[in-house]
Amino acid sequence: MDTLMLARLQFALTSVFHFFFVPLTLGLSIFTAIMETAWVRTGDEKYRKLTKFWGKLFLINFAVGVVTGIVMEFQFGMNWSEYSRFVGDIFGVPLAIEALLAFFLESVFLGIWVFGWNKIPKTLHAASIWLVAIGSNLSALWILVANSFMQSPVGYRMAADGSRAEMIDFSALLFNPYVWKQFPHVLAGGLVTGGFLVIAVSSWHLVRNSKERSEFETSMKFGAIYAFIGTILVTLAGHTQMQDLIESQPMKVAAAEALWETENPASFSLFTVGNEKELKDVFAIRIPGMLSFLAYNSFEGEVKGIKDLQKEYEIKYGPGNYIPSIITAYWSFRFMVGAGTLMLLVSLIALYKVIRENYTFSPLLGTLLFWSFLLPYIANSSGWILAEMGRQPWIVFGLLKTEDAVSPASVVSSTELLISLVVFVLIYGLLTLVDVFLLKKHAAAGLEAAE
């Protein structure tokens, strides 16, 4: 395996591992803040207990997420030095702001929240966890500003010698339309992840008839509403982002649909077995007009196919293969949509139960509600795989190819990459096991242990 493949594999594994923790941090921080706000407004002790309980799970996840995130930034200089040299003038700015502004805000007020119990007024203490939640989501925003430049470059000019991109308009970077399609999707994904963890843990205690049943009934009620709202928002945000991709990255959409030829109206693939080498269907079941509807809210509308886009890109960018891995894009999109559909069904079931104030679950329903916490992780991970793999062969769309961004083999050898890859997998695997063990331990221990 060459340095390019190893560098890509290492970054893919570390980023997927890291993103296991990010959405839960985003969603659970807001949920914890809602619980504490309910305590401040009502004075009901059950909300204080729930705040401490969910806050402890948030802290465990936050700690592991920070550790896994730090490693990713070092890879830009080590494994992707040509990328850093080319785009560092732009990419480094939102990363620096994320660390100096959002992460510091998040960390400072998290310390106040952790150590401020019974030492500062309740309203100020509740405000501190809201600032933690705001800081967490601002961190995500600045990371997405950086990522969105890779997806849709704006606010730059090329250096006179063509060696690097230089930022000329920071506001264009910040208000990149791609950011404001991507950020709501990620934020809603966090709400869903937090909501389904709340449903899973609450249902687990209710099935076992916990002595803290009243508190977990309340937790279940809030969690079901939270998850349902999050699922609706993530669906709407994803639909909006899909429509933007038709214009900004049509090849990604075509690959995700295995759409070989341009169609108007364009059909949506329910199931396709394709021949990637010959760019044709072996077997396909498609819904006529549905892809046009998803793209334009109308059953009429042209969606360009892979073959025509390849020809266009060859004319625009020169000879080369501009088709991403179709099997990866196709199935990652379906895992994401499939998990999202199941989340909607489960959240509706949970919402129906809490509206009827029926917190008695059959073994089958209890099992379904518990394991539903995995669905957001499937959707989040497959969504990011589609976002990044569907952009290939570009690391910065239209400007820099991934193969030209990796560090030269003379600087970082394939042997060094292979060793570090193995080490990272082992360490990240261990951290994931530790995180799951601690979350399981404290989730099962209940409210009294959180006190």
Secondary structure as GFF3:
##gff-version 3
##sequence-region A 1 451
A	DSSP	alpha_helix	3	19	.	.	.	ID=ss1
A	DSSP	alpha_helix	22	42	.	.	.	ID=ss2
A	DSSP	alpha_helix	45	78	.	.	.	ID=ss3
A	DSSP	alpha_helix	81	97	.	.	.	ID=ss4
A	DSSP	pi_helix	98	103	.	.	.	ID=ss5
A	DSSP	alpha_helix	104	115	.	.	.	ID=ss6
A	DSSP	alpha_helix	122	151	.	.	.	ID=ss7
A	DSSP	beta_strand	156	158	.	.	.	ID=ss8
A	DSSP	beta_strand	165	167	.	.	.	ID=ss9
A	DSSP	alpha_helix	170	174	.	.	.	ID=ss10
A	DSSP	alpha_helix	177	207	.	.	.	ID=ss11
A	DSSP	alpha_helix	213	248	.	.	.	ID=ss12
A	DSSP	alpha_helix	250	256	.	.	.	ID=ss13
A	DSSP	beta_strand	268	275	.	.	.	ID=ss14
A	DSSP	beta_strand	280	287	.	.	.	ID=ss15
A	DSSP	alpha_helix	290	296	.	.	.	ID=ss16
A	DSSP	alpha_helix	306	317	.	.	.	ID=ss17
A	DSSP	alpha_helix	326	355	.	.	.	ID=ss18
A	DSSP	alpha_helix	363	371	.	.	.	ID=ss19
A	DSSP	alpha_helix	374	389	.	.	.	ID=ss20
A	DSSP	beta_strand	394	396	.	.	.	ID=ss21
A	DSSP	beta_strand	400	401	.	.	.	ID=ss22
A	DSSP	three_ten_helix	402	404	.	.	.	ID=ss23
A	DSSP	alpha_helix	414	445	.	.	.	ID=ss24
A	DSSP	alpha_helix	447	450	.	.	.	ID=ss25
###
